[in-house]
């Protein structure tokens, strides 16, 4: 076999792994995106209140935040292949239960079960990258697989929502469950075998860089979740946009997030540059939130703001994962990834209820300023850590 043939085979294998990891990230949160996209049908068919529908987000991210530290330890012990297959099967089980739910109780239980694939997603995919991907390509692969979250939002909002219109919401959800089973089979057949299970020292409390990134991610998650939850409603109620145009705001944000996660992660290939990026991205996110506040007077700014939230705020989480891969303690990449993810998920559980206090009173401007403050606090954490990191490096 020639060198060119070897390189072509390696490129195909790398592309296949990247596609698989991207799908795993998409399925890890697909149930929550589907609940948002199918919300009106669920409210009508199951007799849910709007409040109960909102609780599904808190239940999903709350469960993910609580399970993440345990999930990271499981990944470090059993390996990425086993955990990725388990992630996809758990996602399929959660989607199946959602499709069969007769009422609010089963629905909330299914969403809580969906916290398990969320908890496994970043640890398992990051561990797979460390095991298989060359160092020079890890930033690019990480950014691409992190964009899978936005791919899941796209799948829920377009093809699966269209299937729900044609065949009903339950068949649409069960179709997603069947696709998750197919992805689990793909993972089982293509990923390299895991090494024998091994015990590792438990790490339940983040320390060092991981503690800084967890705090940064918590504050970042608060702001992102508020924008995700209320942007379309703000566009419809305050800016006078139609339902389709208001939904398009979220779609624009998602597409910008995909591009931003891939682009910024490629720039984070050097550790010294990666350490400076979270503060920079948080500063851009503050500007995006201020544009949302200003859009009450100039509605066109909402579109610019949606792009900016995707490019800066949504992308910052991918850079956090690149930093974890670059600096994780050997053998603890799963736990370190999980502790950072736990902070992010906790922010997603806390942010929307805080914003909702302002939104329920019609004070969206106050809500966007709160989001700007959350992003600014995240930036302060990131800059403080970056300065401390540079000083530590200078004394080594």
Residue pairs with C-beta under 8 A, 6 or more apart in sequence:
1 9
14 133
14 137
14 141
16 190
17 128
17 132
17 133
17 141
17 190
17 191
18 141
18 144
18 145
20 84
20 183
20 186
20 187
20 190
20 191
21 84
21 125
21 128
21 129
21 141
21 144
21 145
21 148
22 144
22 145
22 147
22 148
22 151
23 148
23 183
23 186
24 84
24 87
24 88
24 121
24 124
24 125
24 145
24 148
24 183
24 187
25 121
25 125
25 145
25 146
25 147
25 148
25 149
25 151
25 152
26 148
26 149
26 151
26 152
26 155
27 87
27 88
27 91
27 117
27 152
27 179
27 180
27 183
28 87
28 91
28 117
28 118
28 120
28 121
28 149
28 152
29 114
29 117
29 118
29 121
29 149
29 152
30 91
30 95
30 152
30 155
30 156
30 176
30 180
31 60
31 91
31 94
31 95
31 98
31 110
31 111
31 114
32 56
32 57
32 60
32 61
32 111
32 114
33 152
33 153
33 155
33 156
33 157
34 95
34 98
34 156
34 160
34 172
34 173
34 176
35 42
35 53
35 56
35 57
35 98
35 111
36 156
37 156
37 157
37 160
37 161
37 164
38 156
38 161
38 164
38 169
38 172
38 173
39 53
41 164
41 169
42 48
42 53
42 107
42 169
43 49
43 50
43 53
45 169
46 101
46 102
46 103
46 104
46 107
47 103
48 104
48 107
52 104
52 108
54 352
54 356
55 108
56 107
56 108
56 111
57 225
57 229
57 348
57 349
57 352
58 349
58 352
58 353
59 108
59 111
59 112
59 115
60 111
60 112
60 114
60 115
60 118
61 115
61 118
61 225
61 345
61 346
61 348
61 349
62 115
62 345
62 346
62 349
63 111
63 112
63 113
63 114
63 115
63 116
63 118
63 119
64 115
64 116
64 118
64 119
64 341
64 342
64 345
65 115
65 342
65 343
65 345
65 346
65 349
66 115
66 342
67 115
67 116
67 118
67 119
68 118
68 119
68 123
68 338
68 339
68 341
68 342
68 345
69 203
69 204
69 335
69 338
69 339
69 342
70 119
70 338
71 83
71 116
71 119
71 120
71 123
71 334
71 338
72 119
72 123
72 203
72 334
72 335
72 336
72 337
72 338
72 339
72 341
73 200
73 202
73 203
73 334
73 335
73 338
74 83
74 120
74 334
75 83
75 120
75 123
75 124
75 127
75 334
75 335
75 337
75 338
76 123
76 127
76 200
76 331
76 332
76 333
76 334
76 335
77 197
77 198
77 199
77 200
78 194
78 197
79 127
79 194
79 195
79 197
80 124
80 125
80 127
80 128
80 131
80 191
80 194
81 128
81 187
81 188
81 191
81 192
81 193
81 194
82 194
83 120
83 123
83 124
83 127
83 334
84 120
84 124
84 125
84 128
84 187
84 191
85 184
85 187
85 188
86 120
87 116
87 117
87 120
87 121
87 124
88 117
88 180
88 181
88 183
88 184
88 187
89 180
89 181
89 184
90 113
90 114
90 116
90 117
90 120
91 114
91 117
91 177
91 180
92 177
92 178
92 180
92 181
92 184
93 113
93 177
94 110
94 111
94 113
94 114
94 116
94 117
95 110
95 114
95 173
95 174
95 176
95 177
95 180
96 173
96 174
96 177
97 106
97 109
97 110
97 113
98 107
98 110
98 111
98 173
99 169
99 170
99 171
99 173
99 174
99 177
100 106
100 170
101 107
101 110
118 341
118 345
119 338
119 341
119 342
119 345
121 341
122 321
122 337
122 338
122 340
122 341
123 333
123 334
123 335
123 337
123 338
123 341
124 334
125 145
126 142
126 321
126 324
126 325
126 328
126 333
126 334
126 337
127 333
127 334
127 337
128 191
129 138
129 141
129 142
129 145
129 325
130 138
130 325
130 328
130 333
131 192
132 192
133 141
136 269
138 269
138 322
138 325
138 326
139 265
139 266
139 267
139 268
139 269
139 274
139 322
140 262
140 265
140 266
140 269
142 265
142 318
142 321
142 322
142 325
143 261
143 262
143 263
143 264
143 265
143 266
143 268
143 318
143 322
144 261
144 262
144 265
146 261
146 265
146 317
146 318
146 321
147 257
147 258
147 261
147 262
147 318
149 257
150 254
150 255
150 257
150 258
150 261
150 314
151 258
153 250
153 254
154 251
154 254
154 255
155 176
157 247
157 250
157 251
160 172
160 173
160 175
160 176
161 172
163 171
163 172
163 175
164 171
164 172
200 331
200 332
200 335
201 332
202 335
203 332
203 335
203 336
203 339
205 211
205 339
206 213
206 214
206 336
206 339
206 340
206 343
209 323
209 327
209 385
209 389
210 324
210 336
210 339
210 340
212 381
212 382
212 384
212 385
213 278
213 320
213 323
213 324
213 340
213 343
213 385
214 339
214 340
214 342
214 343
215 343
215 381
216 278
216 282
216 316
216 320
216 343
216 378
216 381
216 382
216 385
217 317
217 320
217 340
217 341
217 343
217 344
217 347
217 378
218 343
218 344
218 346
218 347
218 350
219 347
219 374
219 375
219 377
219 378
219 381
220 282
220 285
220 313
220 316
220 317
220 344
220 347
220 374
220 375
220 378
221 317
221 343
221 344
221 345
221 346
221 347
221 348
221 350
221 351
222 347
222 348
222 350
222 351
222 354
222 371
222 374
223 285
223 289
223 313
223 347
223 351
223 371
223 372
223 374
223 375
223 378
224 309
224 313
224 314
224 317
224 347
224 348
224 351
225 347
225 348
225 349
225 351
225 352
226 351
226 352
226 354
226 355
226 367
226 370
226 371
226 374
227 253
227 289
227 292
227 309
227 313
227 371
228 250
228 253
229 351
229 352
229 355
230 352
230 355
230 356
230 359
230 364
230 367
231 246
231 249
231 250
231 253
231 292
231 302
231 306
232 246
232 247
232 249
232 250
233 246
233 359
234 246
234 292
234 302
234 359
234 364
235 241
235 245
235 246
235 249
235 302
236 242
236 243
236 246
238 296
238 364
239 246
239 295
239 296
239 299
239 302
240 299
241 249
241 299
249 302
249 303
249 306
250 306
252 303
252 306
252 307
252 310
253 306
253 307
253 309
253 310
253 314
254 310
255 310
256 306
256 307
256 308
256 309
256 310
256 311
256 314
257 309
257 310
257 311
257 314
257 315
258 310
259 310
259 311
260 310
260 311
260 312
260 314
260 315
260 318
261 314
261 315
261 317
261 318
263 315
264 277
264 281
264 315
264 316
264 318
264 319
265 315
265 318
265 319
265 321
265 322
267 273
267 277
268 274
268 277
268 319
268 322
268 323
269 322
271 323
271 326
271 327
272 393
274 319
274 322
274 323
274 326
275 323
275 385
275 386
275 389
275 390
276 386
277 316
277 319
278 316
278 319
278 320
278 323
278 378
278 379
278 382
278 385
278 386
279 379
279 382
279 383
279 386
281 312
281 313
281 315
281 316
281 319
282 312
282 313
282 316
282 375
282 376
282 378
282 379
282 382
283 312
283 379
284 308
284 311
284 312
284 313
285 308
285 309
285 312
285 313
285 316
285 375
285 378
285 379
286 372
286 375
286 376
286 379
287 308
287 312
288 305
288 308
288 309
288 312
288 313
288 375
289 305
289 309
289 368
289 369
289 371
289 372
289 375
290 368
290 369
290 372
291 301
291 302
291 304
291 305
291 308
292 301
292 302
292 305
292 309
292 368
292 371
293 365
293 368
293 369
293 372
294 301
295 301
295 302
295 305
296 364
296 365
313 375
316 378
317 344
320 340
320 344
321 337
321 340
324 333
324 336
324 337
324 340
325 333
328 336
328 337
329 336
351 374
354 370
355 367
355 370
355 371
358 364
358 366
358 367
358 370
359 367
